[in-house]
Amino acid sequence: MAEKNSEKDDGKVRLDKWLWAARFYKTRALAKAAIEGGKVHCAGERCKPSKTPRLDDELLIRNGFEARSVVILALCGVRRGAPEAQALYAETPASIARREEAAAQRKAGVLGVQTDGRPSKKQRRQIHGFLDRQEG
């Protein structure tokens, strides 16, 4: 009976279930929340969790700092091992380059505020003096 169910899933599968089976999200609930939150786009447009993905559809999946652009190679509604899950999609070369560049920038500390650490006692006094002058 399980075989019939998996064969049925191969024909039509929901997008949230496919994202879960492809191991982009740990649970279907997280996949559904990401789709509803606008983190997943299909063909450049927002979509619903119940959307039926098709082969060769391009998905943009944003997860944290990363944004992946993947092409669907196979449909599956059953969560299996990571090697089998990676066979369900192919990441575009442009997406890989963007992610590597962004990771290098994060590692180099280009993004965000750079500081030398905590202010010294003298620097704190200067800060407090400056703030006191601003208030008064």
Backbone bond lengths (Angstrom), bond angles and torsions (degrees), N, CA, C in turn:
res aa  C-N    CA-C-N  psi(-1)  N-CA   C-N-CA  omega(-1)  CA-C   N-CA-C  phi
1 M - - - 1.439 - - 1.525 110.85 -
2 A 1.324 116.82 -33.72 1.462 120.34 178.40 1.521 110.47 -66.69
3 E 1.342 116.86 -33.06 1.460 120.46 179.30 1.527 110.96 -63.93
4 K 1.324 116.76 -41.57 1.461 119.98 179.53 1.526 110.44 -64.00
5 N 1.320 115.44 -39.74 1.458 120.02 -179.55 1.524 110.88 -64.52
6 S 1.356 118.34 -41.98 1.460 120.45 -179.42 1.531 110.55 -69.67
7 E 1.341 117.15 -34.61 1.459 119.17 176.48 1.525 110.22 -65.41
8 K 1.312 116.16 -38.19 1.460 120.80 178.18 1.526 109.99 -63.78
9 D 1.349 117.44 -40.10 1.450 121.54 -179.00 1.524 112.29 -66.65
10 D 1.344 117.66 -30.14 1.454 119.86 -178.61 1.529 111.98 -66.30
11 G 1.328 118.38 -29.41 1.451 120.92 -179.77 1.512 112.56 -76.14
12 K 1.320 117.29 -52.55 1.457 122.48 -179.94 1.516 108.43 -131.20
13 V 1.318 115.06 132.04 1.450 119.89 179.53 1.529 107.93 -145.15
14 R 1.311 115.63 145.40 1.467 120.21 178.70 1.524 109.43 -74.43
15 L 1.326 116.57 154.39 1.459 121.09 -179.03 1.524 111.43 -64.05
16 D 1.340 117.72 -42.01 1.462 118.90 -179.91 1.531 111.40 -63.94
17 K 1.324 116.37 -35.33 1.456 120.36 178.51 1.531 110.73 -70.58
18 W 1.339 117.73 -38.23 1.458 121.19 178.42 1.531 110.66 -65.74
19 L 1.340 117.37 -42.59 1.468 120.67 178.41 1.524 111.14 -61.89
20 W 1.313 116.41 -37.70 1.455 121.61 176.88 1.526 110.49 -67.83
21 A 1.334 117.17 -44.86 1.463 121.22 -179.49 1.532 111.24 -66.82
22 A 1.331 117.60 -31.51 1.463 121.82 179.06 1.522 111.63 -83.07
23 R 1.335 116.74 2.00 1.460 124.11 175.01 1.530 114.55 65.63
24 F 1.326 116.98 33.45 1.459 120.09 170.92 1.526 110.09 -80.91
25 Y 1.339 116.50 -29.30 1.457 122.51 179.83 1.524 108.81 -133.42
26 K 1.347 116.75 148.88 1.463 121.18 -176.20 1.521 112.92 -73.83
27 T 1.331 117.21 -29.49 1.462 120.13 179.73 1.521 109.73 -133.52
28 R 1.328 115.52 160.35 1.459 119.46 176.08 1.516 110.65 -66.93
29 A 1.322 116.61 -32.03 1.465 119.92 179.19 1.528 110.56 -63.60
30 L 1.332 117.34 -40.92 1.470 120.38 177.08 1.525 110.94 -65.92
31 A 1.336 116.41 -39.28 1.465 120.46 177.97 1.528 110.27 -63.53
32 K 1.314 116.35 -43.50 1.474 120.89 179.18 1.520 110.66 -63.31
33 A 1.334 117.07 -43.47 1.464 120.90 179.79 1.532 110.95 -63.94
34 A 1.320 117.19 -37.77 1.463 120.67 179.14 1.530 110.82 -66.58
35 I 1.312 116.26 -41.61 1.467 120.12 179.51 1.526 109.93 -64.67
36 E 1.342 116.02 -46.31 1.459 120.03 -179.45 1.527 111.61 -66.80
37 G 1.327 117.03 -27.57 1.462 121.63 179.42 1.520 113.36 -82.94
38 G 1.328 117.81 0.38 1.461 121.09 177.40 1.516 113.84 83.20
39 K 1.324 117.74 17.90 1.463 121.14 -179.86 1.520 112.44 -85.14
40 V 1.322 117.20 -12.93 1.463 121.47 -179.06 1.529 107.99 -122.47
41 H 1.337 115.26 127.64 1.456 121.42 178.29 1.523 108.90 -123.73
42 C 1.302 116.30 138.35 1.455 122.05 177.07 1.525 107.87 -115.12
43 A 1.297 117.00 121.00 1.471 123.26 -177.93 1.530 111.20 56.30
44 G 1.328 116.01 37.80 1.459 121.22 175.90 1.520 114.72 80.68
45 E 1.315 118.54 4.69 1.465 121.30 -178.62 1.517 110.44 -125.46
46 R 1.335 115.36 151.34 1.467 119.38 174.52 1.517 108.83 -65.03
47 C 1.320 115.96 152.67 1.457 119.41 -178.42 1.521 110.04 -138.05
48 K 1.313 115.60 173.90 1.456 122.14 -179.94 1.530 109.41 -102.67
49 P 1.342 116.96 157.35 1.465 119.31 178.70 1.528 113.47 -61.21
50 S 1.319 117.49 -26.94 1.460 120.65 -177.77 1.527 113.10 -85.26
51 K 1.321 118.16 0.63 1.462 121.10 179.48 1.525 109.70 -59.48
52 T 1.317 116.58 140.74 1.459 121.63 177.59 1.526 108.50 -94.93
53 P 1.328 117.64 108.69 1.463 119.02 179.24 1.519 110.71 -71.28
54 R 1.335 115.96 152.21 1.457 121.63 178.80 1.521 108.74 -120.04
55 L 1.298 116.26 161.59 1.455 120.68 176.64 1.531 109.57 -60.49
56 D 1.300 116.85 144.63 1.470 125.54 179.84 1.522 113.39 69.66
57 D 1.334 119.18 9.56 1.471 121.31 171.34 1.525 108.01 -71.01
58 E 1.330 116.24 142.54 1.461 120.63 177.68 1.523 108.99 -104.16
59 L 1.318 116.20 124.98 1.457 122.49 -179.94 1.517 109.79 -111.44
60 L 1.318 116.08 139.98 1.460 122.01 171.24 1.520 106.15 -108.17
61 I 1.332 116.60 116.70 1.458 122.27 -175.57 1.517 108.40 -117.62
62 R 1.343 116.34 115.94 1.469 120.76 177.17 1.522 108.52 -101.50
63 N 1.335 114.92 127.51 1.454 120.51 -178.60 1.529 107.52 -142.03
64 G 1.315 116.84 103.57 1.453 120.26 -177.08 1.526 110.90 70.05
65 F 1.323 116.60 -128.71 1.458 120.99 178.59 1.524 112.14 -80.35
66 E 1.320 116.74 -17.18 1.457 120.97 -172.38 1.525 112.55 -93.99
67 A 1.320 114.59 144.38 1.462 121.60 172.11 1.524 106.48 -128.27
68 R 1.318 116.09 119.11 1.459 120.74 -178.91 1.513 110.11 -109.67
69 S 1.295 115.89 139.09 1.450 121.99 173.17 1.524 106.57 -111.67
70 V 1.333 116.11 114.67 1.462 120.63 -175.81 1.525 110.47 -124.26
71 V 1.326 114.55 152.99 1.460 122.22 176.27 1.526 107.10 -111.59
72 I 1.323 117.00 131.88 1.465 122.14 -178.40 1.523 109.32 -76.07
73 L 1.339 115.93 122.92 1.461 121.32 178.85 1.524 112.41 -101.79
74 A 1.335 116.46 -29.38 1.464 120.78 -178.99 1.523 109.03 -149.95
75 L 1.321 115.49 155.26 1.459 121.11 178.50 1.519 109.07 -108.92
76 C 1.321 115.46 136.77 1.453 120.68 178.26 1.517 107.55 -156.99
77 G 1.311 116.95 137.28 1.450 121.39 178.99 1.513 112.52 -108.68
78 V 1.350 116.83 7.92 1.456 121.60 -178.11 1.523 108.12 -112.99
79 R 1.320 116.30 130.95 1.464 120.86 -180.00 1.527 108.95 -81.02
80 R 1.310 115.27 123.39 1.464 121.02 179.95 1.517 108.79 -125.77
81 G 1.319 116.75 -163.10 1.453 121.86 -178.56 1.521 112.54 -65.96
82 A 1.327 116.04 162.72 1.460 121.70 -177.07 1.533 113.22 -60.19
83 P 1.349 120.08 -42.47 1.473 118.36 178.76 1.530 113.16 -60.79
84 E 1.334 116.28 -38.05 1.463 119.60 178.17 1.529 110.78 -71.31
85 A 1.328 116.74 -34.95 1.465 120.31 179.31 1.521 110.54 -67.62
86 Q 1.328 117.64 -37.49 1.462 120.70 179.90 1.526 111.73 -68.91
87 A 1.314 117.84 -20.13 1.458 121.34 177.68 1.534 111.90 -77.02
88 L 1.333 117.19 -10.54 1.461 120.60 -179.14 1.530 112.72 -78.05
89 Y 1.329 117.39 -18.70 1.460 120.56 -175.50 1.520 110.58 -146.23
90 A 1.335 115.03 165.20 1.464 121.72 173.82 1.521 107.49 -133.63
91 E 1.309 116.35 128.65 1.462 120.22 178.36 1.526 109.00 -81.61
92 T 1.319 116.46 138.34 1.462 120.34 -178.24 1.529 110.05 -70.86
93 P 1.337 117.68 148.58 1.472 120.97 179.95 1.536 112.64 -60.00
94 A 1.320 117.63 -35.57 1.467 120.53 178.74 1.522 110.49 -65.05
95 S 1.321 116.82 -37.82 1.460 121.70 179.02 1.527 110.46 -66.02
96 I 1.318 116.80 -42.20 1.465 120.86 179.24 1.524 110.09 -62.03
97 A 1.335 116.79 -44.02 1.467 120.90 179.91 1.524 111.13 -63.36
98 R 1.342 116.95 -42.67 1.473 120.61 178.64 1.523 111.71 -61.65
99 R 1.322 116.48 -44.49 1.463 120.21 -178.86 1.523 111.63 -65.28
100 E 1.340 117.01 -41.50 1.462 120.03 179.53 1.525 111.14 -65.59
101 E 1.331 116.71 -39.96 1.467 120.92 178.35 1.529 110.79 -64.84
102 A 1.321 117.15 -44.13 1.462 121.03 179.20 1.526 110.94 -64.52
103 A 1.332 117.39 -38.91 1.462 120.82 178.70 1.527 110.43 -65.70
104 A 1.332 116.68 -39.35 1.465 119.91 178.58 1.529 110.73 -65.41
105 Q 1.340 117.09 -39.29 1.465 120.27 178.33 1.521 110.90 -65.98
106 R 1.336 117.46 -41.42 1.465 120.26 177.80 1.519 110.73 -63.33
107 K 1.329 115.90 -40.88 1.461 120.08 -179.21 1.523 111.08 -66.79
108 A 1.328 117.18 -36.64 1.465 121.37 -179.77 1.523 111.62 -76.89
109 G 1.312 117.48 -13.70 1.458 120.98 178.75 1.512 113.44 82.00
110 V 1.339 117.45 22.43 1.464 120.89 179.86 1.517 110.80 -68.80
111 L 1.315 116.35 -37.28 1.454 120.36 -178.64 1.519 110.03 -88.20
112 G 1.290 117.81 147.94 1.456 122.02 175.95 1.517 112.37 91.38
113 V 1.308 115.37 -178.03 1.459 122.35 -178.14 1.522 108.83 -91.36
114 Q 1.324 115.79 131.54 1.450 120.34 177.62 1.516 109.29 -104.19
115 T 1.307 116.57 131.39 1.452 121.01 178.20 1.516 109.24 -132.29
116 D 1.317 115.75 165.84 1.461 120.93 176.75 1.515 110.67 -92.60
117 G 1.302 117.70 10.93 1.446 121.85 -178.49 1.518 110.56 107.96
118 R 1.300 115.23 -157.26 1.462 120.52 -178.87 1.523 110.19 -70.00
119 P 1.335 116.69 147.09 1.469 118.24 176.87 1.525 110.46 -69.92
120 S 1.326 115.20 149.45 1.458 119.84 177.19 1.532 108.83 -75.64
121 K 1.319 115.37 174.21 1.458 119.90 -179.43 1.528 110.64 -61.12
122 K 1.321 115.95 -41.29 1.469 120.54 179.09 1.534 110.43 -63.69
123 Q 1.336 116.27 -43.57 1.463 119.79 -179.71 1.529 111.03 -65.47
124 R 1.332 117.78 -36.82 1.471 120.49 177.28 1.521 110.70 -63.59
125 R 1.317 117.05 -41.79 1.465 120.61 177.81 1.518 110.63 -61.54
126 Q 1.328 116.25 -41.13 1.465 119.80 178.42 1.529 110.42 -64.90
127 I 1.304 117.26 -40.90 1.467 121.07 179.02 1.521 110.29 -63.48
128 H 1.330 116.81 -47.78 1.464 120.52 -179.75 1.527 110.89 -63.48
129 G 1.329 117.33 -39.54 1.468 120.64 176.95 1.510 111.86 -62.93
130 F 1.315 116.55 -41.81 1.451 120.64 178.94 1.536 110.69 -64.51
131 L 1.318 117.01 -43.36 1.464 120.83 -179.74 1.525 110.96 -66.70
132 D 1.328 117.55 -37.73 1.456 120.98 178.45 1.526 111.10 -63.93
133 R 1.335 115.44 -38.78 1.485 119.46 179.18 1.529 110.89 -68.08
134 Q 1.338 116.78 -33.39 1.460 121.06 179.77 1.535 111.47 -68.82
135 E 1.324 116.21 -37.30 1.468 121.00 -178.06 1.524 111.42 -75.09
136 G 1.313 117.06 -37.56 1.475 121.24 -173.38 1.451 114.61 -89.93
